[in-house]
Amino acid sequence: MPDYSNPNTKLTARRYAWDATFQRGPARHGRVVTQLVTDGTYDTQPGATVGSLLASLASWYAQTNGIPQADVKVLSYSLREK
């Protein structure tokens, strides 16, 4: 089984299902705003790695929510081959 915790792991399936918890912006007043997104899918691009998938997820989340990509972190995630 591939090591999806390693950002350098190459993605070999054509499509992946993912769940992720995103952090929106820096902590304010000791609180961190997070959101769990479930049931996402990712169509693998040539040469894709776990790291490039996570960057794509952060970019997608930022665009979807109208916030700067620099303010988004993927705190946790799971991947499954489809």
PDB file of N, CA, C and O in Angstrom:
ATOM      1  N   MET A   1       0.851  -1.182   0.000  1.00  0.00           N
ATOM      2  CA  MET A   1       0.000   0.000   0.000  1.00  0.00           C
ATOM      3  C   MET A   1       0.890   1.237   0.000  1.00  0.00           C
ATOM      4  O   MET A   1       1.867   1.290   0.747  1.00  0.00           O
ATOM      5  N   PRO A   2       0.572   2.229  -0.821  1.00  0.00           N
ATOM      6  CA  PRO A   2       1.384   3.450  -0.880  1.00  0.00           C
ATOM      7  C   PRO A   2       1.350   4.227   0.436  1.00  0.00           C
ATOM      8  O   PRO A   2       0.378   4.165   1.189  1.00  0.00           O
ATOM      9  N   ASP A   3       2.422   4.950   0.690  1.00  0.00           N
ATOM     10  CA  ASP A   3       2.532   5.778   1.896  1.00  0.00           C
ATOM     11  C   ASP A   3       1.996   7.171   1.584  1.00  0.00           C
ATOM     12  O   ASP A   3       2.744   8.045   1.146  1.00  0.00           O
ATOM     13  N   TYR A   4       0.693   7.375   1.811  1.00  0.00           N
ATOM     14  CA  TYR A   4       0.077   8.653   1.489  1.00  0.00           C
ATOM     15  C   TYR A   4       0.441   9.758   2.477  1.00  0.00           C
ATOM     16  O   TYR A   4       0.044  10.908   2.286  1.00  0.00           O
ATOM     17  N   SER A   5       1.186   9.430   3.524  1.00  0.00           N
ATOM     18  CA  SER A   5       1.641  10.476   4.444  1.00  0.00           C
ATOM     19  C   SER A   5       2.908  11.156   3.921  1.00  0.00           C
ATOM     20  O   SER A   5       3.304  12.205   4.429  1.00  0.00           O
ATOM     21  N   ASN A   6       3.536  10.569   2.920  1.00  0.00           N
ATOM     22  CA  ASN A   6       4.764  11.112   2.327  1.00  0.00           C
ATOM     23  C   ASN A   6       4.394  11.988   1.132  1.00  0.00           C
ATOM     24  O   ASN A   6       3.813  11.489   0.168  1.00  0.00           O
ATOM     25  N   PRO A   7       4.717  13.290   1.171  1.00  0.00           N
ATOM     26  CA  PRO A   7       4.342  14.176   0.063  1.00  0.00           C
ATOM     27  C   PRO A   7       5.012  13.822  -1.267  1.00  0.00           C
ATOM     28  O   PRO A   7       4.563  14.265  -2.324  1.00  0.00           O
ATOM     29  N   ASN A   8       6.079  13.029  -1.218  1.00  0.00           N
ATOM     30  CA  ASN A   8       6.771  12.650  -2.451  1.00  0.00           C
ATOM     31  C   ASN A   8       6.229  11.373  -3.082  1.00  0.00           C
ATOM     32  O   ASN A   8       6.691  10.976  -4.151  1.00  0.00           O
ATOM     33  N   THR A   9       5.262  10.724  -2.444  1.00  0.00           N
ATOM     34  CA  THR A   9       4.688   9.496  -2.988  1.00  0.00           C
ATOM     35  C   THR A   9       3.955   9.802  -4.290  1.00  0.00           C
ATOM     36  O   THR A   9       3.092  10.679  -4.341  1.00  0.00           O
ATOM     37  N   LYS A  10       4.309   9.077  -5.326  1.00  0.00           N
ATOM     38  CA  LYS A  10       3.654   9.255  -6.623  1.00  0.00           C
ATOM     39  C   LYS A  10       2.251   8.636  -6.577  1.00  0.00           C
ATOM     40  O   LYS A  10       2.038   7.580  -5.981  1.00  0.00           O
ATOM     41  N   LEU A  11       1.319   9.313  -7.215  1.00  0.00           N
ATOM     42  CA  LEU A  11      -0.051   8.823  -7.303  1.00  0.00           C
ATOM     43  C   LEU A  11      -0.201   8.021  -8.586  1.00  0.00           C
ATOM     44  O   LEU A  11       0.022   8.541  -9.680  1.00  0.00           O
ATOM     45  N   THR A  12      -0.574   6.767  -8.453  1.00  0.00           N
ATOM     46  CA  THR A  12      -0.592   5.877  -9.612  1.00  0.00           C
ATOM     47  C   THR A  12      -1.999   5.528 -10.092  1.00  0.00           C
ATOM     48  O   THR A  12      -2.155   5.065 -11.222  1.00  0.00           O
ATOM     49  N   ALA A  13      -3.020   5.735  -9.273  1.00  0.00           N
ATOM     50  CA  ALA A  13      -4.388   5.456  -9.704  1.00  0.00           C
ATOM     51  C   ALA A  13      -4.885   6.613 -10.580  1.00  0.00           C
ATOM     52  O   ALA A  13      -4.348   7.719 -10.517  1.00  0.00           O
ATOM     53  N   ARG A  14      -5.894   6.356 -11.380  1.00  0.00           N
ATOM     54  CA  ARG A  14      -6.446   7.410 -12.244  1.00  0.00           C
ATOM     55  C   ARG A  14      -7.256   8.426 -11.453  1.00  0.00           C
ATOM     56  O   ARG A  14      -7.334   9.595 -11.834  1.00  0.00           O
ATOM     57  N   ARG A  15      -7.861   7.982 -10.348  1.00  0.00           N
ATOM     58  CA  ARG A  15      -8.727   8.862  -9.561  1.00  0.00           C
ATOM     59  C   ARG A  15      -8.643   8.463  -8.095  1.00  0.00           C
ATOM     60  O   ARG A  15      -8.481   7.293  -7.750  1.00  0.00           O
ATOM     61  N   TYR A  16      -8.760   9.481  -7.244  1.00  0.00           N
ATOM     62  CA  TYR A  16      -8.737   9.276  -5.798  1.00  0.00           C
ATOM     63  C   TYR A  16      -9.942   9.944  -5.162  1.00  0.00           C
ATOM     64  O   TYR A  16     -10.401  10.994  -5.612  1.00  0.00           O
ATOM     65  N   ALA A  17     -10.442   9.323  -4.115  1.00  0.00           N
ATOM     66  CA  ALA A  17     -11.441   9.949  -3.251  1.00  0.00           C
ATOM     67  C   ALA A  17     -10.661  10.530  -2.078  1.00  0.00           C
ATOM     68  O   ALA A  17      -9.677   9.943  -1.629  1.00  0.00           O
ATOM     69  N   TRP A  18     -11.100  11.684  -1.584  1.00  0.00           N
ATOM     70  CA  TRP A  18     -10.390  12.304  -0.469  1.00  0.00           C
ATOM     71  C   TRP A  18     -11.361  12.930   0.523  1.00  0.00           C
ATOM     72  O   TRP A  18     -12.479  13.316   0.184  1.00  0.00           O
ATOM     73  N   ASP A  19     -10.890  13.012   1.749  1.00  0.00           N
ATOM     74  CA  ASP A  19     -11.518  13.770   2.822  1.00  0.00           C
ATOM     75  C   ASP A  19     -10.404  14.640   3.387  1.00  0.00           C
ATOM     76  O   ASP A  19      -9.263  14.187   3.481  1.00  0.00           O
ATOM     77  N   ALA A  20     -10.704  15.862   3.759  1.00  0.00           N
ATOM     78  CA  ALA A  20      -9.664  16.742   4.298  1.00  0.00           C
ATOM     79  C   ALA A  20     -10.252  17.727   5.291  1.00  0.00           C
ATOM     80  O   ALA A  20     -11.409  18.133   5.186  1.00  0.00           O
ATOM     81  N   THR A  21      -9.428  18.098   6.254  1.00  0.00           N
ATOM     82  CA  THR A  21      -9.771  19.176   7.175  1.00  0.00           C
ATOM     83  C   THR A  21      -8.876  20.352   6.836  1.00  0.00           C
ATOM     84  O   THR A  21      -7.651  20.235   6.828  1.00  0.00           O
ATOM     85  N   PHE A  22      -9.504  21.491   6.554  1.00  0.00           N
ATOM     86  CA  PHE A  22      -8.785  22.697   6.152  1.00  0.00           C
ATOM     87  C   PHE A  22      -8.788  23.707   7.293  1.00  0.00           C
ATOM     88  O   PHE A  22      -9.764  23.822   8.033  1.00  0.00           O
ATOM     89  N   GLN A  23      -7.689  24.435   7.425  1.00  0.00           N
ATOM     90  CA  GLN A  23      -7.619  25.576   8.338  1.00  0.00           C
ATOM     91  C   GLN A  23      -7.752  26.834   7.513  1.00  0.00           C
ATOM     92  O   GLN A  23      -7.073  27.007   6.501  1.00  0.00           O
ATOM     93  N   ARG A  24      -8.647  27.724   7.962  1.00  0.00           N
ATOM     94  CA  ARG A  24      -8.889  28.990   7.262  1.00  0.00           C
ATOM     95  C   ARG A  24      -8.209  30.104   8.029  1.00  0.00           C
ATOM     96  O   ARG A  24      -8.699  30.530   9.076  1.00  0.00           O
ATOM     97  N   GLY A  25      -7.097  30.576   7.525  1.00  0.00           N
ATOM     98  CA  GLY A  25      -6.414  31.720   8.121  1.00  0.00           C
ATOM     99  C   GLY A  25      -5.681  31.380   9.407  1.00  0.00           C
ATOM    100  O   GLY A  25      -5.749  30.255   9.902  1.00  0.00           O
ATOM    101  N   PRO A  26      -4.982  32.369   9.936  1.00  0.00           N
ATOM    102  CA  PRO A  26      -4.229  32.158  11.173  1.00  0.00           C
ATOM    103  C   PRO A  26      -5.160  32.108  12.386  1.00  0.00           C
ATOM    104  O   PRO A  26      -6.307  32.549  12.324  1.00  0.00           O
ATOM    105  N   ALA A  27      -4.649  31.567  13.477  1.00  0.00           N
ATOM    106  CA  ALA A  27      -5.430  31.527  14.719  1.00  0.00           C
ATOM    107  C   ALA A  27      -5.718  32.959  15.174  1.00  0.00           C
ATOM    108  O   ALA A  27      -4.856  33.834  15.102  1.00  0.00           O
ATOM    109  N   ARG A  28      -6.927  33.173  15.636  1.00  0.00           N
ATOM    110  CA  ARG A  28      -7.323  34.495  16.142  1.00  0.00           C
ATOM    111  C   ARG A  28      -7.914  34.317  17.525  1.00  0.00           C
ATOM    112  O   ARG A  28      -8.825  33.515  17.734  1.00  0.00           O
ATOM    113  N   HIS A  29      -7.384  35.073  18.457  1.00  0.00           N
ATOM    114  CA  HIS A  29      -7.869  35.001  19.834  1.00  0.00           C
ATOM    115  C   HIS A  29      -7.788  33.573  20.363  1.00  0.00           C
ATOM    116  O   HIS A  29      -8.651  33.127  21.118  1.00  0.00           O
ATOM    117  N   GLY A  30      -6.726  32.857  19.950  1.00  0.00           N
ATOM    118  CA  GLY A  30      -6.526  31.484  20.413  1.00  0.00           C
ATOM    119  C   GLY A  30      -7.410  30.449  19.742  1.00  0.00           C
ATOM    120  O   GLY A  30      -7.408  29.286  20.147  1.00  0.00           O
ATOM    121  N   ARG A  31      -8.165  30.843  18.726  1.00  0.00           N
ATOM    122  CA  ARG A  31      -9.064  29.918  18.032  1.00  0.00           C
ATOM    123  C   ARG A  31      -8.625  29.731  16.593  1.00  0.00           C
ATOM    124  O   ARG A  31      -8.195  30.674  15.929  1.00  0.00           O
ATOM    125  N   VAL A  32      -8.740  28.511  16.127  1.00  0.00           N
ATOM    126  CA  VAL A  32      -8.440  28.176  14.741  1.00  0.00           C
ATOM    127  C   VAL A  32      -9.750  27.777  14.065  1.00  0.00           C
ATOM    128  O   VAL A  32     -10.496  26.952  14.593  1.00  0.00           O
ATOM    129  N   VAL A  33     -10.028  28.353  12.913  1.00  0.00           N
ATOM    130  CA  VAL A  33     -11.242  28.017  12.172  1.00  0.00           C
ATOM    131  C   VAL A  33     -10.898  26.877  11.216  1.00  0.00           C
ATOM    132  O   VAL A  33     -10.005  27.003  10.378  1.00  0.00           O
ATOM    133  N   THR A  34     -11.618  25.766  11.353  1.00  0.00           N
ATOM    134  CA  THR A  34     -11.388  24.613  10.488  1.00  0.00           C
ATOM    135  C   THR A  34     -12.700  24.181   9.851  1.00  0.00           C
ATOM    136  O   THR A  34     -13.787  24.516  10.322  1.00  0.00           O
ATOM    137  N   GLN A  35     -12.565  23.423   8.760  1.00  0.00           N
ATOM    138  CA  GLN A  35     -13.735  22.861   8.096  1.00  0.00           C
ATOM    139  C   GLN A  35     -13.364  21.514   7.534  1.00  0.00           C
ATOM    140  O   GLN A  35     -12.340  21.376   6.865  1.00  0.00           O
ATOM    141  N   LEU A  36     -14.191  20.513   7.800  1.00  0.00           N
ATOM    142  CA  LEU A  36     -14.018  19.182   7.244  1.00  0.00           C
ATOM    143  C   LEU A  36     -14.794  19.107   5.932  1.00  0.00           C
ATOM    144  O   LEU A  36     -15.977  19.443   5.882  1.00  0.00           O
ATOM    145  N   VAL A  37     -14.125  18.669   4.882  1.00  0.00           N
ATOM    146  CA  VAL A  37     -14.776  18.462   3.583  1.00  0.00           C
ATOM    147  C   VAL A  37     -14.646  16.984   3.266  1.00  0.00           C
ATOM    148  O   VAL A  37     -13.546  16.433   3.280  1.00  0.00           O
ATOM    149  N   THR A  38     -15.772  16.343   2.980  1.00  0.00           N
ATOM    150  CA  THR A  38     -15.754  14.908   2.690  1.00  0.00           C
ATOM    151  C   THR A  38     -16.236  14.642   1.273  1.00  0.00           C
ATOM    152  O   THR A  38     -16.895  15.472   0.648  1.00  0.00           O
ATOM    153  N   ASP A  39     -15.893  13.485   0.797  1.00  0.00           N
ATOM    154  CA  ASP A  39     -16.366  12.992  -0.499  1.00  0.00           C
ATOM    155  C   ASP A  39     -15.850  13.783  -1.697  1.00  0.00           C
ATOM    156  O   ASP A  39     -16.559  13.915  -2.694  1.00  0.00           O
ATOM    157  N   GLY A  40     -14.641  14.305  -1.619  1.00  0.00           N
ATOM    158  CA  GLY A  40     -14.046  14.950  -2.777  1.00  0.00           C
ATOM    159  C   GLY A  40     -13.418  13.918  -3.694  1.00  0.00           C
ATOM    160  O   GLY A  40     -13.120  12.802  -3.268  1.00  0.00           O
ATOM    161  N   THR A  41     -13.216  14.288  -4.955  1.00  0.00           N
ATOM    162  CA  THR A  41     -12.512  13.407  -5.892  1.00  0.00           C
ATOM    163  C   THR A  41     -11.408  14.190  -6.582  1.00  0.00           C
ATOM    164  O   THR A  41     -11.497  15.405  -6.759  1.00  0.00           O
ATOM    165  N   TYR A  42     -10.370  13.469  -6.965  1.00  0.00           N
ATOM    166  CA  TYR A  42      -9.219  14.066  -7.634  1.00  0.00           C
ATOM    167  C   TYR A  42      -8.856  13.180  -8.810  1.00  0.00           C
ATOM    168  O   TYR A  42      -8.585  11.992  -8.634  1.00  0.00           O
ATOM    169  N   ASP A  43      -8.848  13.749 -10.015  1.00  0.00           N
ATOM    170  CA  ASP A  43      -8.389  13.041 -11.206  1.00  0.00           C
ATOM    171  C   ASP A  43      -6.894  13.263 -11.321  1.00  0.00           C
ATOM    172  O   ASP A  43      -6.435  14.397 -11.455  1.00  0.00           O
ATOM    173  N   THR A  44      -6.146  12.194 -11.268  1.00  0.00           N
ATOM    174  CA  THR A  44      -4.693  12.273 -11.218  1.00  0.00           C
ATOM    175  C   THR A  44      -4.107  12.847 -12.505  1.00  0.00           C
ATOM    176  O   THR A  44      -4.467  12.433 -13.607  1.00  0.00           O
ATOM    177  N   GLN A  45      -3.205  13.801 -12.346  1.00  0.00           N
ATOM    178  CA  GLN A  45      -2.478  14.402 -13.455  1.00  0.00           C
ATOM    179  C   GLN A  45      -1.144  13.681 -13.627  1.00  0.00           C
ATOM    180  O   GLN A  45      -0.642  13.117 -12.655  1.00  0.00           O
ATOM    181  N   PRO A  46      -0.548  13.673 -14.820  1.00  0.00           N
ATOM    182  CA  PRO A  46       0.750  13.021 -15.003  1.00  0.00           C
ATOM    183  C   PRO A  46       1.792  13.581 -14.030  1.00  0.00           C
ATOM    184  O   PRO A  46       1.924  14.795 -13.873  1.00  0.00           O
ATOM    185  N   GLY A  47       2.524  12.680 -13.385  1.00  0.00           N
ATOM    186  CA  GLY A  47       3.585  13.077 -12.464  1.00  0.00           C
ATOM    187  C   GLY A  47       3.092  13.529 -11.102  1.00  0.00           C
ATOM    188  O   GLY A  47       3.884  14.022 -10.299  1.00  0.00           O
ATOM    189  N   ALA A  48       1.795  13.374 -10.817  1.00  0.00           N
ATOM    190  CA  ALA A  48       1.229  13.854  -9.554  1.00  0.00           C
ATOM    191  C   ALA A  48       1.801  13.093  -8.360  1.00  0.00           C
ATOM    192  O   ALA A  48       2.087  11.898  -8.432  1.00  0.00           O
ATOM    193  N   THR A  49       1.954  13.823  -7.271  1.00  0.00           N
ATOM    194  CA  THR A  49       2.388  13.259  -5.996  1.00  0.00           C
ATOM    195  C   THR A  49       1.369  13.659  -4.929  1.00  0.00           C
ATOM    196  O   THR A  49       0.475  14.467  -5.181  1.00  0.00           O
ATOM    197  N   VAL A  50       1.516  13.093  -3.757  1.00  0.00           N
ATOM    198  CA  VAL A  50       0.644  13.490  -2.648  1.00  0.00           C
ATOM    199  C   VAL A  50       0.783  14.992  -2.401  1.00  0.00           C
ATOM    200  O   VAL A  50      -0.209  15.678  -2.154  1.00  0.00           O
ATOM    201  N   GLY A  51       2.011  15.501  -2.469  1.00  0.00           N
ATOM    202  CA  GLY A  51       2.237  16.927  -2.250  1.00  0.00           C
ATOM    203  C   GLY A  51       1.530  17.800  -3.267  1.00  0.00           C
ATOM    204  O   GLY A  51       0.962  18.831  -2.905  1.00  0.00           O
ATOM    205  N   SER A  52       1.553  17.408  -4.535  1.00  0.00           N
ATOM    206  CA  SER A  52       0.868  18.219  -5.554  1.00  0.00           C
ATOM    207  C   SER A  52      -0.647  18.118  -5.395  1.00  0.00           C
ATOM    208  O   SER A  52      -1.357  19.089  -5.656  1.00  0.00           O
ATOM    209  N   LEU A  53      -1.150  16.963  -4.973  1.00  0.00           N
ATOM    210  CA  LEU A  53      -2.578  16.835  -4.703  1.00  0.00           C
ATOM    211  C   LEU A  53      -2.977  17.760  -3.554  1.00  0.00           C
ATOM    212  O   LEU A  53      -3.996  18.444  -3.647  1.00  0.00           O
ATOM    213  N   LEU A  54      -2.197  17.796  -2.473  1.00  0.00           N
ATOM    214  CA  LEU A  54      -2.514  18.669  -1.335  1.00  0.00           C
ATOM    215  C   LEU A  54      -2.479  20.141  -1.746  1.00  0.00           C
ATOM    216  O   LEU A  54      -3.313  20.927  -1.296  1.00  0.00           O
ATOM    217  N   ALA A  55      -1.530  20.518  -2.589  1.00  0.00           N
ATOM    218  CA  ALA A  55      -1.480  21.901  -3.083  1.00  0.00           C
ATOM    219  C   ALA A  55      -2.723  22.217  -3.912  1.00  0.00           C
ATOM    220  O   ALA A  55      -3.272  23.315  -3.823  1.00  0.00           O
ATOM    221  N   SER A  56      -3.162  21.257  -4.714  1.00  0.00           N
ATOM    222  CA  SER A  56      -4.389  21.446  -5.511  1.00  0.00           C
ATOM    223  C   SER A  56      -5.610  21.593  -4.614  1.00  0.00           C
ATOM    224  O   SER A  56      -6.487  22.413  -4.884  1.00  0.00           O
ATOM    225  N   LEU A  57      -5.668  20.799  -3.547  1.00  0.00           N
ATOM    226  CA  LEU A  57      -6.793  20.899  -2.625  1.00  0.00           C
ATOM    227  C   LEU A  57      -6.824  22.255  -1.938  1.00  0.00           C
ATOM    228  O   LEU A  57      -7.887  22.861  -1.803  1.00  0.00           O
ATOM    229  N   ALA A  58      -5.662  22.736  -1.502  1.00  0.00           N
ATOM    230  CA  ALA A  58      -5.599  24.049  -0.841  1.00  0.00           C
ATOM    231  C   ALA A  58      -6.023  25.151  -1.813  1.00  0.00           C
ATOM    232  O   ALA A  58      -6.744  26.071  -1.430  1.00  0.00           O
ATOM    233  N   SER A  59      -5.581  25.061  -3.058  1.00  0.00           N
ATOM    234  CA  SER A  59      -5.947  26.041  -4.068  1.00  0.00           C
ATOM    235  C   SER A  59      -7.454  26.003  -4.327  1.00  0.00           C
ATOM    236  O   SER A  59      -8.103  27.047  -4.382  1.00  0.00           O
ATOM    237  N   TRP A  60      -8.004  24.811  -4.485  1.00  0.00           N
ATOM    238  CA  TRP A  60      -9.439  24.654  -4.711  1.00  0.00           C
ATOM    239  C   TRP A  60     -10.228  25.246  -3.549  1.00  0.00           C
ATOM    240  O   TRP A  60     -11.192  25.981  -3.764  1.00  0.00           O
ATOM    241  N   TYR A  61      -9.825  24.932  -2.318  1.00  0.00           N
ATOM    242  CA  TYR A  61     -10.541  25.417  -1.151  1.00  0.00           C
ATOM    243  C   TYR A  61     -10.498  26.942  -1.070  1.00  0.00           C
ATOM    244  O   TYR A  61     -11.506  27.580  -0.766  1.00  0.00           O
ATOM    245  N   ALA A  62      -9.344  27.516  -1.338  1.00  0.00           N
ATOM    246  CA  ALA A  62      -9.210  28.976  -1.307  1.00  0.00           C
ATOM    247  C   ALA A  62     -10.118  29.633  -2.345  1.00  0.00           C
ATOM    248  O   ALA A  62     -10.825  30.592  -2.037  1.00  0.00           O
ATOM    249  N   GLN A  63     -10.099  29.119  -3.569  1.00  0.00           N
ATOM    250  CA  GLN A  63     -10.939  29.680  -4.628  1.00  0.00           C
ATOM    251  C   GLN A  63     -12.417  29.519  -4.318  1.00  0.00           C
ATOM    252  O   GLN A  63     -13.202  30.444  -4.523  1.00  0.00           O
ATOM    253  N   THR A  64     -12.796  28.352  -3.827  1.00  0.00           N
ATOM    254  CA  THR A  64     -14.196  28.080  -3.506  1.00  0.00           C
ATOM    255  C   THR A  64     -14.723  29.015  -2.423  1.00  0.00           C
ATOM    256  O   THR A  64     -15.892  29.399  -2.442  1.00  0.00           O
ATOM    257  N   ASN A  65     -13.859  29.380  -1.479  1.00  0.00           N
ATOM    258  CA  ASN A  65     -14.278  30.186  -0.346  1.00  0.00           C
ATOM    259  C   ASN A  65     -13.862  31.653  -0.441  1.00  0.00           C
ATOM    260  O   ASN A  65     -14.097  32.432   0.482  1.00  0.00           O
ATOM    261  N   GLY A  66     -13.241  32.024  -1.565  1.00  0.00           N
ATOM    262  CA  GLY A  66     -12.869  33.418  -1.784  1.00  0.00           C
ATOM    263  C   GLY A  66     -11.863  33.964  -0.789  1.00  0.00           C
ATOM    264  O   GLY A  66     -11.950  35.119  -0.371  1.00  0.00           O
ATOM    265  N   ILE A  67     -10.909  33.128  -0.414  1.00  0.00           N
ATOM    266  CA  ILE A  67      -9.866  33.557   0.523  1.00  0.00           C
ATOM    267  C   ILE A  67      -8.503  33.328  -0.117  1.00  0.00           C
ATOM    268  O   ILE A  67      -8.378  32.493  -1.013  1.00  0.00           O
ATOM    269  N   PRO A  68      -7.477  34.055   0.328  1.00  0.00           N
ATOM    270  CA  PRO A  68      -6.143  33.861  -0.252  1.00  0.00           C
ATOM    271  C   PRO A  68      -5.614  32.448   0.022  1.00  0.00           C
ATOM    272  O   PRO A  68      -5.798  31.907   1.112  1.00  0.00           O
ATOM    273  N   GLN A  69      -4.964  31.869  -0.972  1.00  0.00           N
ATOM    274  CA  GLN A  69      -4.419  30.524  -0.812  1.00  0.00           C
ATOM    275  C   GLN A  69      -3.407  30.469   0.332  1.00  0.00           C
ATOM    276  O   GLN A  69      -3.272  29.439   0.992  1.00  0.00           O
ATOM    277  N   ALA A  70      -2.699  31.569   0.568  1.00  0.00           N
ATOM    278  CA  ALA A  70      -1.720  31.602   1.657  1.00  0.00           C
ATOM    279  C   ALA A  70      -2.377  31.432   3.023  1.00  0.00           C
ATOM    280  O   ALA A  70      -1.700  31.098   3.994  1.00  0.00           O
ATOM    281  N   ASP A  71      -3.694  31.659   3.110  1.00  0.00           N
ATOM    282  CA  ASP A  71      -4.422  31.537   4.374  1.00  0.00           C
ATOM    283  C   ASP A  71      -5.032  30.151   4.586  1.00  0.00           C
ATOM    284  O   ASP A  71      -5.770  29.945   5.549  1.00  0.00           O
ATOM    285  N   VAL A  72      -4.734  29.204   3.705  1.00  0.00           N
ATOM    286  CA  VAL A  72      -5.325  27.867   3.787  1.00  0.00           C
ATOM    287  C   VAL A  72      -4.236  26.833   4.071  1.00  0.00           C
ATOM    288  O   VAL A  72      -3.175  26.838   3.447  1.00  0.00           O
ATOM    289  N   LYS A  73      -4.525  25.945   5.027  1.00  0.00           N
ATOM    290  CA  LYS A  73      -3.652  24.800   5.315  1.00  0.00           C
ATOM    291  C   LYS A  73      -4.508  23.551   5.304  1.00  0.00           C
ATOM    292  O   LYS A  73      -5.658  23.573   5.740  1.00  0.00           O
ATOM    293  N   VAL A  74      -3.944  22.458   4.805  1.00  0.00           N
ATOM    294  CA  VAL A  74      -4.590  21.159   4.916  1.00  0.00           C
ATOM    295  C   VAL A  74      -4.061  20.549   6.214  1.00  0.00           C
ATOM    296  O   VAL A  74      -2.890  20.180   6.295  1.00  0.00           O
ATOM    297  N   LEU A  75      -4.917  20.444   7.219  1.00  0.00           N
ATOM    298  CA  LEU A  75      -4.491  19.943   8.525  1.00  0.00           C
ATOM    299  C   LEU A  75      -4.421  18.426   8.569  1.00  0.00           C
ATOM    300  O   LEU A  75      -3.501  17.864   9.164  1.00  0.00           O
ATOM    301  N   SER A  76      -5.373  17.766   7.951  1.00  0.00           N
ATOM    302  CA  SER A  76      -5.384  16.310   7.897  1.00  0.00           C
ATOM    303  C   SER A  76      -6.136  15.877   6.641  1.00  0.00           C
ATOM    304  O   SER A  76      -6.939  16.633   6.094  1.00  0.00           O
ATOM    305  N   TYR A  77      -5.871  14.674   6.200  1.00  0.00           N
ATOM    306  CA  TYR A  77      -6.514  14.182   4.983  1.00  0.00           C
ATOM    307  C   TYR A  77      -6.453  12.661   4.936  1.00  0.00           C
ATOM    308  O   TYR A  77      -5.657  12.029   5.630  1.00  0.00           O
ATOM    309  N   SER A  78      -7.308  12.095   4.105  1.00  0.00           N
ATOM    310  CA  SER A  78      -7.227  10.682   3.791  1.00  0.00           C
ATOM    311  C   SER A  78      -7.471  10.528   2.296  1.00  0.00           C
ATOM    312  O   SER A  78      -8.243  11.278   1.699  1.00  0.00           O
ATOM    313  N   LEU A  79      -6.806   9.551   1.705  1.00  0.00           N
ATOM    314  CA  LEU A  79      -6.937   9.277   0.272  1.00  0.00           C
ATOM    315  C   LEU A  79      -7.321   7.820   0.081  1.00  0.00           C
ATOM    316  O   LEU A  79      -6.881   6.944   0.824  1.00  0.00           O
ATOM    317  N   ARG A  80      -8.152   7.575  -0.931  1.00  0.00           N
ATOM    318  CA  ARG A  80      -8.525   6.229  -1.297  1.00  0.00           C
ATOM    319  C   ARG A  80      -8.554   6.145  -2.817  1.00  0.00           C
ATOM    320  O   ARG A  80      -9.081   7.035  -3.485  1.00  0.00           O
ATOM    321  N   GLU A  81      -7.986   5.074  -3.358  1.00  0.00           N
ATOM    322  CA  GLU A  81      -8.044   4.875  -4.801  1.00  0.00           C
ATOM    323  C   GLU A  81      -9.483   4.553  -5.185  1.00  0.00           C
ATOM    324  O   GLU A  81     -10.182   3.816  -4.489  1.00  0.00           O
ATOM    325  N   LYS A  82      -9.908   5.127  -6.314  1.00  0.00           N
ATOM    326  CA  LYS A  82     -11.276   4.857  -6.815  1.00  0.00           C
ATOM    327  C   LYS A  82     -11.206   3.903  -7.985  1.00  0.00           C
ATOM    328  O   LYS A  82     -12.237   3.545  -8.553  1.00  0.00           O
TER     329      LYS A  82
END
